[in-house]
C-alpha cells in the first residue's frame, strides 16, 4: 500500500473515531422544552444586545459579608452564578460563598452540571464525597486549604468546630444546579410516594411522614 493511501486511510480513521465520540454539549438547565417557532437556538440564555451591556452585568457584591443563618441545618449558600451576574452567560464559571454556624452542615447534595472546588476562608470543616462505587472520600480541611468535589457526585461539608466557618466555592458551570438529597426526596412537588420512600430507606410510612413534616418549608 502506498504512503498516500496509508495517510488517507489514517485521516479517515481519525475522522470516524472523532465523530463516534462526539456528544451533545453539557446541559445548563434541568429541562429545555423545544420551541420550534423561535429563531434563537441556545442551551442557556439568549444574549442581551451588546449596545445595552454595562459594567453592572459583570459585577456582584453579595459575597463580601457572611450571611445570616437562621435555618435548622446551620449553613447558608450565597450563589454568584449567571442569575446574579448576567455577564457569566456562556463563560462556564460561577462562584458561591457558604457560611456555617458552629456545628453547621451543608447537607448531602449534588451539582449535576459542575465540579466544585472549595477554599476555606475561616474555621475547619469535615468534607467528603461518595463515588459511584459507594466509597467515601473525606478529609478535615482548615483555613487556607482546598478540597475538590467531582461533578455530580454526592458531597457534604460539616463544621465540627465550636466557631463559625466559611468557604468560597468555584464551579465550572455558569449555573451548576443543586439537588439536596433529603429535600428532593421528602419535599418534592408532587411528593414521592410514601411506599417508595419507606421501601427505599427500610422504614415505615409513619417515619416517612415524620421526616416530611420536619423538612417541610416553614410557613411565614
mmCIF file of the C-alpha atoms, coordinates in Angstrom:
data_MODEL
# 
_entry.id   MODEL 
# 
loop_
_atom_site.group_PDB 
_atom_site.id 
_atom_site.type_symbol 
_atom_site.label_atom_id 
_atom_site.label_alt_id 
_atom_site.label_comp_id 
_atom_site.label_asym_id 
_atom_site.label_entity_id 
_atom_site.label_seq_id 
_atom_site.pdbx_PDB_ins_code 
_atom_site.Cartn_x 
_atom_site.Cartn_y 
_atom_site.Cartn_z 
_atom_site.occupancy 
_atom_site.B_iso_or_equiv 
_atom_site.pdbx_formal_charge 
_atom_site.auth_seq_id 
_atom_site.auth_comp_id 
_atom_site.auth_asym_id 
_atom_site.auth_atom_id 
_atom_site.pdbx_PDB_model_num 
ATOM 1   C CA . UNK A 1 1   ? 0.000   0.000  0.000  1.00 0.00 ? 1   UNK A CA 1 
ATOM 2   C CA . UNK A 1 2   ? 1.391   3.387  -0.977 1.00 0.00 ? 2   UNK A CA 1 
ATOM 3   C CA . UNK A 1 3   ? 2.208   6.039  1.665  1.00 0.00 ? 3   UNK A CA 1 
ATOM 4   C CA . UNK A 1 4   ? -0.507  8.246  0.133  1.00 0.00 ? 4   UNK A CA 1 
ATOM 5   C CA . UNK A 1 5   ? -3.184  5.592  0.567  1.00 0.00 ? 5   UNK A CA 1 
ATOM 6   C CA . UNK A 1 6   ? -1.969  4.846  4.093  1.00 0.00 ? 6   UNK A CA 1 
ATOM 7   C CA . UNK A 1 7   ? -2.220  8.532  5.027  1.00 0.00 ? 7   UNK A CA 1 
ATOM 8   C CA . UNK A 1 8   ? -5.704  8.774  3.510  1.00 0.00 ? 8   UNK A CA 1 
ATOM 9   C CA . UNK A 1 9   ? -6.930  5.752  5.470  1.00 0.00 ? 9   UNK A CA 1 
ATOM 10  C CA . UNK A 1 10  ? -5.378  7.149  8.663  1.00 0.00 ? 10  UNK A CA 1 
ATOM 11  C CA . UNK A 1 11  ? -7.128  10.513 8.172  1.00 0.00 ? 11  UNK A CA 1 
ATOM 12  C CA . UNK A 1 12  ? -10.477 8.771  7.539  1.00 0.00 ? 12  UNK A CA 1 
ATOM 13  C CA . UNK A 1 13  ? -9.945  6.588  10.637 1.00 0.00 ? 13  UNK A CA 1 
ATOM 14  C CA . UNK A 1 14  ? -9.241  9.621  12.856 1.00 0.00 ? 14  UNK A CA 1 
ATOM 15  C CA . UNK A 1 15  ? -12.321 11.384 11.458 1.00 0.00 ? 15  UNK A CA 1 
ATOM 16  C CA . UNK A 1 16  ? -14.577 8.374  12.110 1.00 0.00 ? 16  UNK A CA 1 
ATOM 17  C CA . UNK A 1 17  ? -13.240 7.945  15.664 1.00 0.00 ? 17  UNK A CA 1 
ATOM 18  C CA . UNK A 1 18  ? -13.692 11.637 16.473 1.00 0.00 ? 18  UNK A CA 1 
ATOM 19  C CA . UNK A 1 19  ? -17.244 11.541 15.066 1.00 0.00 ? 19  UNK A CA 1 
ATOM 20  C CA . UNK A 1 20  ? -18.090 8.412  17.064 1.00 0.00 ? 20  UNK A CA 1 
ATOM 21  C CA . UNK A 1 21  ? -17.007 10.014 20.325 1.00 0.00 ? 21  UNK A CA 1 
ATOM 22  C CA . UNK A 1 22  ? -18.701 13.359 19.692 1.00 0.00 ? 22  UNK A CA 1 
ATOM 23  C CA . UNK A 1 23  ? -21.592 14.157 22.015 1.00 0.00 ? 23  UNK A CA 1 
ATOM 24  C CA . UNK A 1 24  ? -24.112 16.832 22.836 1.00 0.00 ? 24  UNK A CA 1 
ATOM 25  C CA . UNK A 1 25  ? -22.788 19.687 24.996 1.00 0.00 ? 25  UNK A CA 1 
ATOM 26  C CA . UNK A 1 26  ? -23.486 19.531 28.723 1.00 0.00 ? 26  UNK A CA 1 
ATOM 27  C CA . UNK A 1 27  ? -26.845 20.954 29.671 1.00 0.00 ? 27  UNK A CA 1 
ATOM 28  C CA . UNK A 1 28  ? -27.074 24.233 31.577 1.00 0.00 ? 28  UNK A CA 1 
ATOM 29  C CA . UNK A 1 29  ? -30.597 23.694 32.862 1.00 0.00 ? 29  UNK A CA 1 
ATOM 30  C CA . UNK A 1 30  ? -32.747 20.769 34.007 1.00 0.00 ? 30  UNK A CA 1 
ATOM 31  C CA . UNK A 1 31  ? -35.214 20.964 31.117 1.00 0.00 ? 31  UNK A CA 1 
ATOM 32  C CA . UNK A 1 32  ? -35.207 22.580 27.677 1.00 0.00 ? 32  UNK A CA 1 
ATOM 33  C CA . UNK A 1 33  ? -38.591 22.080 26.044 1.00 0.00 ? 33  UNK A CA 1 
ATOM 34  C CA . UNK A 1 34  ? -38.312 22.763 22.316 1.00 0.00 ? 34  UNK A CA 1 
ATOM 35  C CA . UNK A 1 35  ? -39.945 25.896 20.887 1.00 0.00 ? 35  UNK A CA 1 
ATOM 36  C CA . UNK A 1 36  ? -39.691 25.329 17.107 1.00 0.00 ? 36  UNK A CA 1 
ATOM 37  C CA . UNK A 1 37  ? -41.131 28.765 16.307 1.00 0.00 ? 37  UNK A CA 1 
ATOM 38  C CA . UNK A 1 38  ? -38.199 30.544 17.965 1.00 0.00 ? 38  UNK A CA 1 
ATOM 39  C CA . UNK A 1 39  ? -35.229 31.567 15.861 1.00 0.00 ? 39  UNK A CA 1 
ATOM 40  C CA . UNK A 1 40  ? -32.982 31.544 18.967 1.00 0.00 ? 40  UNK A CA 1 
ATOM 41  C CA . UNK A 1 41  ? -31.187 28.206 19.440 1.00 0.00 ? 41  UNK A CA 1 
ATOM 42  C CA . UNK A 1 42  ? -29.259 28.183 22.729 1.00 0.00 ? 42  UNK A CA 1 
ATOM 43  C CA . UNK A 1 43  ? -28.577 25.899 25.697 1.00 0.00 ? 43  UNK A CA 1 
ATOM 44  C CA . UNK A 1 44  ? -28.777 28.504 28.408 1.00 0.00 ? 44  UNK A CA 1 
ATOM 45  C CA . UNK A 1 45  ? -29.882 32.087 27.923 1.00 0.00 ? 45  UNK A CA 1 
ATOM 46  C CA . UNK A 1 46  ? -30.359 34.273 24.867 1.00 0.00 ? 46  UNK A CA 1 
ATOM 47  C CA . UNK A 1 47  ? -27.962 37.190 24.560 1.00 0.00 ? 47  UNK A CA 1 
ATOM 48  C CA . UNK A 1 48  ? -28.598 40.801 25.507 1.00 0.00 ? 48  UNK A CA 1 
ATOM 49  C CA . UNK A 1 49  ? -27.956 43.398 22.807 1.00 0.00 ? 49  UNK A CA 1 
ATOM 50  C CA . UNK A 1 50  ? -24.319 44.493 23.089 1.00 0.00 ? 50  UNK A CA 1 
ATOM 51  C CA . UNK A 1 51  ? -25.363 48.156 22.978 1.00 0.00 ? 51  UNK A CA 1 
ATOM 52  C CA . UNK A 1 52  ? -27.200 47.618 26.300 1.00 0.00 ? 52  UNK A CA 1 
ATOM 53  C CA . UNK A 1 53  ? -24.309 45.896 28.111 1.00 0.00 ? 53  UNK A CA 1 
ATOM 54  C CA . UNK A 1 54  ? -22.861 47.755 31.123 1.00 0.00 ? 54  UNK A CA 1 
ATOM 55  C CA . UNK A 1 55  ? -20.328 47.105 33.864 1.00 0.00 ? 55  UNK A CA 1 
ATOM 56  C CA . UNK A 1 56  ? -23.201 46.149 36.169 1.00 0.00 ? 56  UNK A CA 1 
ATOM 57  C CA . UNK A 1 57  ? -23.678 42.963 34.104 1.00 0.00 ? 57  UNK A CA 1 
ATOM 58  C CA . UNK A 1 58  ? -20.270 41.750 35.318 1.00 0.00 ? 58  UNK A CA 1 
ATOM 59  C CA . UNK A 1 59  ? -20.406 42.840 38.979 1.00 0.00 ? 59  UNK A CA 1 
ATOM 60  C CA . UNK A 1 60  ? -21.769 41.323 42.206 1.00 0.00 ? 60  UNK A CA 1 
ATOM 61  C CA . UNK A 1 61  ? -21.015 42.347 45.795 1.00 0.00 ? 61  UNK A CA 1 
ATOM 62  C CA . UNK A 1 62  ? -23.071 39.659 47.507 1.00 0.00 ? 62  UNK A CA 1 
ATOM 63  C CA . UNK A 1 63  ? -20.168 37.553 48.782 1.00 0.00 ? 63  UNK A CA 1 
ATOM 64  C CA . UNK A 1 64  ? -18.390 40.309 50.694 1.00 0.00 ? 64  UNK A CA 1 
ATOM 65  C CA . UNK A 1 65  ? -20.028 39.575 54.048 1.00 0.00 ? 65  UNK A CA 1 
ATOM 66  C CA . UNK A 1 66  ? -21.086 36.429 55.874 1.00 0.00 ? 66  UNK A CA 1 
ATOM 67  C CA . UNK A 1 67  ? -24.758 35.552 55.562 1.00 0.00 ? 67  UNK A CA 1 
ATOM 68  C CA . UNK A 1 68  ? -27.281 35.498 58.379 1.00 0.00 ? 68  UNK A CA 1 
ATOM 69  C CA . UNK A 1 69  ? -28.003 31.875 59.317 1.00 0.00 ? 69  UNK A CA 1 
ATOM 70  C CA . UNK A 1 70  ? -31.439 31.122 60.738 1.00 0.00 ? 70  UNK A CA 1 
ATOM 71  C CA . UNK A 1 71  ? -32.242 27.630 59.469 1.00 0.00 ? 71  UNK A CA 1 
ATOM 72  C CA . UNK A 1 72  ? -32.133 24.209 61.121 1.00 0.00 ? 72  UNK A CA 1 
ATOM 73  C CA . UNK A 1 73  ? -29.051 22.899 59.271 1.00 0.00 ? 73  UNK A CA 1 
ATOM 74  C CA . UNK A 1 74  ? -26.850 25.819 60.305 1.00 0.00 ? 74  UNK A CA 1 
ATOM 75  C CA . UNK A 1 75  ? -25.472 26.894 56.922 1.00 0.00 ? 75  UNK A CA 1 
ATOM 76  C CA . UNK A 1 76  ? -26.302 29.322 54.111 1.00 0.00 ? 76  UNK A CA 1 
ATOM 77  C CA . UNK A 1 77  ? -25.137 29.234 50.488 1.00 0.00 ? 77  UNK A CA 1 
ATOM 78  C CA . UNK A 1 78  ? -24.900 32.561 48.656 1.00 0.00 ? 78  UNK A CA 1 
ATOM 79  C CA . UNK A 1 79  ? -24.602 31.950 44.925 1.00 0.00 ? 79  UNK A CA 1 
ATOM 80  C CA . UNK A 1 80  ? -22.843 34.133 42.368 1.00 0.00 ? 80  UNK A CA 1 
ATOM 81  C CA . UNK A 1 81  ? -23.985 32.482 39.161 1.00 0.00 ? 81  UNK A CA 1 
ATOM 82  C CA . UNK A 1 82  ? -25.470 33.700 35.880 1.00 0.00 ? 82  UNK A CA 1 
ATOM 83  C CA . UNK A 1 83  ? -28.731 34.516 37.650 1.00 0.00 ? 83  UNK A CA 1 
ATOM 84  C CA . UNK A 1 84  ? -26.860 37.106 39.736 1.00 0.00 ? 84  UNK A CA 1 
ATOM 85  C CA . UNK A 1 85  ? -24.149 38.060 37.220 1.00 0.00 ? 85  UNK A CA 1 
ATOM 86  C CA . UNK A 1 86  ? -25.611 38.162 33.684 1.00 0.00 ? 86  UNK A CA 1 
ATOM 87  C CA . UNK A 1 87  ? -22.127 38.570 32.200 1.00 0.00 ? 87  UNK A CA 1 
ATOM 88  C CA . UNK A 1 88  ? -21.337 34.959 33.136 1.00 0.00 ? 88  UNK A CA 1 
ATOM 89  C CA . UNK A 1 89  ? -23.635 33.685 30.393 1.00 0.00 ? 89  UNK A CA 1 
ATOM 90  C CA . UNK A 1 90  ? -21.710 31.233 28.133 1.00 0.00 ? 90  UNK A CA 1 
ATOM 91  C CA . UNK A 1 91  ? -18.492 31.620 30.170 1.00 0.00 ? 91  UNK A CA 1 
ATOM 92  C CA . UNK A 1 92  ? -18.835 28.317 32.024 1.00 0.00 ? 92  UNK A CA 1 
ATOM 93  C CA . UNK A 1 93  ? -17.838 29.538 35.501 1.00 0.00 ? 93  UNK A CA 1 
ATOM 94  C CA . UNK A 1 94  ? -19.558 30.649 38.712 1.00 0.00 ? 94  UNK A CA 1 
ATOM 95  C CA . UNK A 1 95  ? -18.875 31.159 42.388 1.00 0.00 ? 95  UNK A CA 1 
ATOM 96  C CA . UNK A 1 96  ? -20.532 30.936 45.788 1.00 0.00 ? 96  UNK A CA 1 
ATOM 97  C CA . UNK A 1 97  ? -19.896 31.550 49.449 1.00 0.00 ? 97  UNK A CA 1 
ATOM 98  C CA . UNK A 1 98  ? -21.002 29.144 52.175 1.00 0.00 ? 98  UNK A CA 1 
ATOM 99  C CA . UNK A 1 99  ? -21.253 30.214 55.800 1.00 0.00 ? 99  UNK A CA 1 
ATOM 100 C CA . UNK A 1 100 ? -21.664 27.751 58.687 1.00 0.00 ? 100 UNK A CA 1 
ATOM 101 C CA . UNK A 1 101 ? -22.591 28.131 62.325 1.00 0.00 ? 101 UNK A CA 1 
ATOM 102 C CA . UNK A 1 102 ? -20.650 26.095 64.870 1.00 0.00 ? 102 UNK A CA 1 
ATOM 103 C CA . UNK A 1 103 ? -21.876 22.583 64.188 1.00 0.00 ? 103 UNK A CA 1 
ATOM 104 C CA . UNK A 1 104 ? -23.499 23.693 60.928 1.00 0.00 ? 104 UNK A CA 1 
ATOM 105 C CA . UNK A 1 105 ? -23.985 21.323 57.999 1.00 0.00 ? 105 UNK A CA 1 
ATOM 106 C CA . UNK A 1 106 ? -24.289 21.778 54.246 1.00 0.00 ? 106 UNK A CA 1 
ATOM 107 C CA . UNK A 1 107 ? -26.369 18.600 53.788 1.00 0.00 ? 107 UNK A CA 1 
ATOM 108 C CA . UNK A 1 108 ? -25.548 15.891 51.220 1.00 0.00 ? 108 UNK A CA 1 
ATOM 109 C CA . UNK A 1 109 ? -26.267 17.209 47.732 1.00 0.00 ? 109 UNK A CA 1 
ATOM 110 C CA . UNK A 1 110 ? -25.061 17.124 44.144 1.00 0.00 ? 110 UNK A CA 1 
ATOM 111 C CA . UNK A 1 111 ? -24.293 19.669 41.419 1.00 0.00 ? 111 UNK A CA 1 
ATOM 112 C CA . UNK A 1 112 ? -25.486 17.946 38.227 1.00 0.00 ? 112 UNK A CA 1 
ATOM 113 C CA . UNK A 1 113 ? -23.681 20.337 35.913 1.00 0.00 ? 113 UNK A CA 1 
ATOM 114 C CA . UNK A 1 114 ? -20.368 21.146 37.631 1.00 0.00 ? 114 UNK A CA 1 
ATOM 115 C CA . UNK A 1 115 ? -17.272 20.133 39.536 1.00 0.00 ? 115 UNK A CA 1 
ATOM 116 C CA . UNK A 1 116 ? -16.814 22.207 42.714 1.00 0.00 ? 116 UNK A CA 1 
ATOM 117 C CA . UNK A 1 117 ? -13.608 23.384 44.381 1.00 0.00 ? 117 UNK A CA 1 
ATOM 118 C CA . UNK A 1 118 ? -13.780 24.964 47.845 1.00 0.00 ? 118 UNK A CA 1 
ATOM 119 C CA . UNK A 1 119 ? -11.284 27.263 49.572 1.00 0.00 ? 119 UNK A CA 1 
ATOM 120 C CA . UNK A 1 120 ? -11.626 27.646 53.348 1.00 0.00 ? 120 UNK A CA 1 
ATOM 121 C CA . UNK A 1 121 ? -11.825 31.287 54.430 1.00 0.00 ? 121 UNK A CA 1 
ATOM 122 C CA . UNK A 1 122 ? -12.264 30.621 58.143 1.00 0.00 ? 122 UNK A CA 1 
ATOM 123 C CA . UNK A 1 123 ? -12.683 27.707 60.503 1.00 0.00 ? 123 UNK A CA 1 
ATOM 124 C CA . UNK A 1 124 ? -12.349 23.987 59.971 1.00 0.00 ? 124 UNK A CA 1 
ATOM 125 C CA . UNK A 1 125 ? -14.648 21.587 58.147 1.00 0.00 ? 125 UNK A CA 1 
ATOM 126 C CA . UNK A 1 126 ? -15.106 17.873 57.664 1.00 0.00 ? 126 UNK A CA 1 
ATOM 127 C CA . UNK A 1 127 ? -15.851 17.333 53.980 1.00 0.00 ? 127 UNK A CA 1 
ATOM 128 C CA . UNK A 1 128 ? -16.457 14.336 51.767 1.00 0.00 ? 128 UNK A CA 1 
ATOM 129 C CA . UNK A 1 129 ? -17.940 12.905 48.597 1.00 0.00 ? 129 UNK A CA 1 
ATOM 130 C CA . UNK A 1 130 ? -19.192 9.438  47.634 1.00 0.00 ? 130 UNK A CA 1 
ATOM 131 C CA . UNK A 1 131 ? -18.103 7.683  44.440 1.00 0.00 ? 131 UNK A CA 1 
ATOM 132 C CA . UNK A 1 132 ? -20.333 5.522  42.235 1.00 0.00 ? 132 UNK A CA 1 
ATOM 133 C CA . UNK A 1 133 ? -18.591 2.535  43.852 1.00 0.00 ? 133 UNK A CA 1 
ATOM 134 C CA . UNK A 1 134 ? -20.071 3.752  47.159 1.00 0.00 ? 134 UNK A CA 1 
ATOM 135 C CA . UNK A 1 135 ? -16.680 4.776  48.553 1.00 0.00 ? 135 UNK A CA 1 
ATOM 136 C CA . UNK A 1 136 ? -16.479 7.792  50.853 1.00 0.00 ? 136 UNK A CA 1 
ATOM 137 C CA . UNK A 1 137 ? -13.546 10.139 50.190 1.00 0.00 ? 137 UNK A CA 1 
ATOM 138 C CA . UNK A 1 138 ? -13.316 12.503 53.166 1.00 0.00 ? 138 UNK A CA 1 
ATOM 139 C CA . UNK A 1 139 ? -10.918 14.871 54.912 1.00 0.00 ? 139 UNK A CA 1 
ATOM 140 C CA . UNK A 1 140 ? -10.761 17.609 57.533 1.00 0.00 ? 140 UNK A CA 1 
ATOM 141 C CA . UNK A 1 141 ? -9.746  20.938 55.991 1.00 0.00 ? 141 UNK A CA 1 
ATOM 142 C CA . UNK A 1 142 ? -8.866  24.246 57.608 1.00 0.00 ? 142 UNK A CA 1 
ATOM 143 C CA . UNK A 1 143 ? -8.289  27.906 56.714 1.00 0.00 ? 143 UNK A CA 1 
ATOM 144 C CA . UNK A 1 144 ? -6.295  28.327 53.502 1.00 0.00 ? 144 UNK A CA 1 
ATOM 145 C CA . UNK A 1 145 ? -6.833  24.743 52.315 1.00 0.00 ? 145 UNK A CA 1 
ATOM 146 C CA . UNK A 1 146 ? -8.695  23.443 49.270 1.00 0.00 ? 146 UNK A CA 1 
ATOM 147 C CA . UNK A 1 147 ? -10.847 20.414 48.511 1.00 0.00 ? 147 UNK A CA 1 
ATOM 148 C CA . UNK A 1 148 ? -12.488 19.258 45.255 1.00 0.00 ? 148 UNK A CA 1 
ATOM 149 C CA . UNK A 1 149 ? -15.886 17.615 44.732 1.00 0.00 ? 149 UNK A CA 1 
ATOM 150 C CA . UNK A 1 150 ? -16.149 15.853 41.335 1.00 0.00 ? 150 UNK A CA 1 
ATOM 151 C CA . UNK A 1 151 ? -19.062 16.670 39.052 1.00 0.00 ? 151 UNK A CA 1 
ATOM 152 C CA . UNK A 1 152 ? -22.441 15.167 40.008 1.00 0.00 ? 152 UNK A CA 1 
ATOM 153 C CA . UNK A 1 153 ? -21.147 13.135 42.979 1.00 0.00 ? 153 UNK A CA 1 
ATOM 154 C CA . UNK A 1 154 ? -22.948 13.383 46.332 1.00 0.00 ? 154 UNK A CA 1 
ATOM 155 C CA . UNK A 1 155 ? -20.977 15.503 48.805 1.00 0.00 ? 155 UNK A CA 1 
ATOM 156 C CA . UNK A 1 156 ? -21.286 17.458 52.058 1.00 0.00 ? 156 UNK A CA 1 
ATOM 157 C CA . UNK A 1 157 ? -19.484 19.844 54.404 1.00 0.00 ? 157 UNK A CA 1 
ATOM 158 C CA . UNK A 1 158 ? -19.812 19.775 58.195 1.00 0.00 ? 158 UNK A CA 1 
ATOM 159 C CA . UNK A 1 159 ? -18.452 22.322 60.670 1.00 0.00 ? 159 UNK A CA 1 
ATOM 160 C CA . UNK A 1 160 ? -17.498 20.193 63.667 1.00 0.00 ? 160 UNK A CA 1 
ATOM 161 C CA . UNK A 1 161 ? -15.779 23.115 65.386 1.00 0.00 ? 161 UNK A CA 1 
ATOM 162 C CA . UNK A 1 162 ? -17.112 25.438 68.090 1.00 0.00 ? 162 UNK A CA 1 
ATOM 163 C CA . UNK A 1 163 ? -16.636 28.566 65.915 1.00 0.00 ? 163 UNK A CA 1 
ATOM 164 C CA . UNK A 1 164 ? -18.262 29.747 62.663 1.00 0.00 ? 164 UNK A CA 1 
ATOM 165 C CA . UNK A 1 165 ? -16.661 28.734 59.381 1.00 0.00 ? 165 UNK A CA 1 
ATOM 166 C CA . UNK A 1 166 ? -16.894 29.894 55.767 1.00 0.00 ? 166 UNK A CA 1 
ATOM 167 C CA . UNK A 1 167 ? -15.670 28.813 52.333 1.00 0.00 ? 167 UNK A CA 1 
ATOM 168 C CA . UNK A 1 168 ? -15.561 30.137 48.800 1.00 0.00 ? 168 UNK A CA 1 
ATOM 169 C CA . UNK A 1 169 ? -16.672 27.681 46.103 1.00 0.00 ? 169 UNK A CA 1 
ATOM 170 C CA . UNK A 1 170 ? -15.864 27.804 42.399 1.00 0.00 ? 170 UNK A CA 1 
ATOM 171 C CA . UNK A 1 171 ? -17.706 25.862 39.672 1.00 0.00 ? 171 UNK A CA 1 
ATOM 172 C CA . UNK A 1 172 ? -17.026 25.091 36.024 1.00 0.00 ? 172 UNK A CA 1 
ATOM 173 C CA . UNK A 1 173 ? -20.601 25.985 35.053 1.00 0.00 ? 173 UNK A CA 1 
ATOM 174 C CA . UNK A 1 174 ? -22.452 29.275 34.875 1.00 0.00 ? 174 UNK A CA 1 
ATOM 175 C CA . UNK A 1 175 ? -25.401 27.558 36.629 1.00 0.00 ? 175 UNK A CA 1 
ATOM 176 C CA . UNK A 1 176 ? -24.269 24.376 38.454 1.00 0.00 ? 176 UNK A CA 1 
ATOM 177 C CA . UNK A 1 177 ? -27.670 23.432 39.849 1.00 0.00 ? 177 UNK A CA 1 
ATOM 178 C CA . UNK A 1 178 ? -28.087 21.879 43.291 1.00 0.00 ? 178 UNK A CA 1 
ATOM 179 C CA . UNK A 1 179 ? -30.020 18.761 44.231 1.00 0.00 ? 179 UNK A CA 1 
ATOM 180 C CA . UNK A 1 180 ? -30.267 18.444 48.018 1.00 0.00 ? 180 UNK A CA 1 
ATOM 181 C CA . UNK A 1 181 ? -30.976 14.759 48.577 1.00 0.00 ? 181 UNK A CA 1 
ATOM 182 C CA . UNK A 1 182 ? -33.195 14.975 51.638 1.00 0.00 ? 182 UNK A CA 1 
ATOM 183 C CA . UNK A 1 183 ? -35.223 17.902 50.312 1.00 0.00 ? 183 UNK A CA 1 
ATOM 184 C CA . UNK A 1 184 ? -35.552 16.383 46.849 1.00 0.00 ? 184 UNK A CA 1 
ATOM 185 C CA . UNK A 1 185 ? -36.811 13.061 48.173 1.00 0.00 ? 185 UNK A CA 1 
ATOM 186 C CA . UNK A 1 186 ? -39.047 14.238 51.013 1.00 0.00 ? 186 UNK A CA 1 
ATOM 187 C CA . UNK A 1 187 ? -40.338 17.665 49.920 1.00 0.00 ? 187 UNK A CA 1 
ATOM 188 C CA . UNK A 1 188 ? -40.794 17.360 46.153 1.00 0.00 ? 188 UNK A CA 1 
ATOM 189 C CA . UNK A 1 189 ? -43.936 18.561 44.380 1.00 0.00 ? 189 UNK A CA 1 
ATOM 190 C CA . UNK A 1 190 ? -45.786 16.305 43.746 1.00 0.00 ? 190 UNK A CA 1 
ATOM 191 C CA . UNK A 1 191 ? -44.404 14.202 46.572 1.00 0.00 ? 191 UNK A CA 1 
ATOM 192 C CA . UNK A 1 192 ? -42.541 10.940 46.082 1.00 0.00 ? 192 UNK A CA 1 
ATOM 193 C CA . UNK A 1 193 ? -44.990 8.166  47.143 1.00 0.00 ? 193 UNK A CA 1 
ATOM 194 C CA . UNK A 1 194 ? -44.660 7.179  50.792 1.00 0.00 ? 194 UNK A CA 1 
ATOM 195 C CA . UNK A 1 195 ? -44.341 3.477  49.946 1.00 0.00 ? 195 UNK A CA 1 
ATOM 196 C CA . UNK A 1 196 ? -41.403 4.217  47.628 1.00 0.00 ? 196 UNK A CA 1 
ATOM 197 C CA . UNK A 1 197 ? -39.538 6.112  50.357 1.00 0.00 ? 197 UNK A CA 1 
ATOM 198 C CA . UNK A 1 198 ? -40.438 3.564  53.026 1.00 0.00 ? 198 UNK A CA 1 
ATOM 199 C CA . UNK A 1 199 ? -39.121 0.673  50.944 1.00 0.00 ? 199 UNK A CA 1 
ATOM 200 C CA . UNK A 1 200 ? -36.002 2.562  49.792 1.00 0.00 ? 200 UNK A CA 1 
ATOM 201 C CA . UNK A 1 201 ? -34.960 3.544  53.319 1.00 0.00 ? 201 UNK A CA 1 
ATOM 202 C CA . UNK A 1 202 ? -36.344 0.415  55.015 1.00 0.00 ? 202 UNK A CA 1 
ATOM 203 C CA . UNK A 1 203 ? -38.574 2.458  57.345 1.00 0.00 ? 203 UNK A CA 1 
ATOM 204 C CA . UNK A 1 204 ? -42.349 2.574  57.868 1.00 0.00 ? 204 UNK A CA 1 
ATOM 205 C CA . UNK A 1 205 ? -44.719 5.161  56.437 1.00 0.00 ? 205 UNK A CA 1 
ATOM 206 C CA . UNK A 1 206 ? -45.128 6.887  59.816 1.00 0.00 ? 206 UNK A CA 1 
ATOM 207 C CA . UNK A 1 207 ? -41.399 7.616  59.839 1.00 0.00 ? 207 UNK A CA 1 
ATOM 208 C CA . UNK A 1 208 ? -41.703 8.903  56.272 1.00 0.00 ? 208 UNK A CA 1 
ATOM 209 C CA . UNK A 1 209 ? -44.450 11.300 57.405 1.00 0.00 ? 209 UNK A CA 1 
ATOM 210 C CA . UNK A 1 210 ? -42.330 12.434 60.358 1.00 0.00 ? 210 UNK A CA 1 
ATOM 211 C CA . UNK A 1 211 ? -39.365 13.200 58.105 1.00 0.00 ? 211 UNK A CA 1 
ATOM 212 C CA . UNK A 1 212 ? -41.557 15.064 55.611 1.00 0.00 ? 212 UNK A CA 1 
ATOM 213 C CA . UNK A 1 213 ? -43.016 17.141 58.433 1.00 0.00 ? 213 UNK A CA 1 
ATOM 214 C CA . UNK A 1 214 ? -39.565 18.070 59.745 1.00 0.00 ? 214 UNK A CA 1 
ATOM 215 C CA . UNK A 1 215 ? -38.243 19.015 56.297 1.00 0.00 ? 215 UNK A CA 1 
ATOM 216 C CA . UNK A 1 216 ? -41.337 20.862 55.098 1.00 0.00 ? 216 UNK A CA 1 
ATOM 217 C CA . UNK A 1 217 ? -40.719 24.571 54.428 1.00 0.00 ? 217 UNK A CA 1 
ATOM 218 C CA . UNK A 1 218 ? -41.688 26.704 57.390 1.00 0.00 ? 218 UNK A CA 1 
ATOM 219 C CA . UNK A 1 219 ? -44.816 28.778 56.841 1.00 0.00 ? 219 UNK A CA 1 
ATOM 220 C CA . UNK A 1 220 ? -44.237 32.516 57.215 1.00 0.00 ? 220 UNK A CA 1 
# 
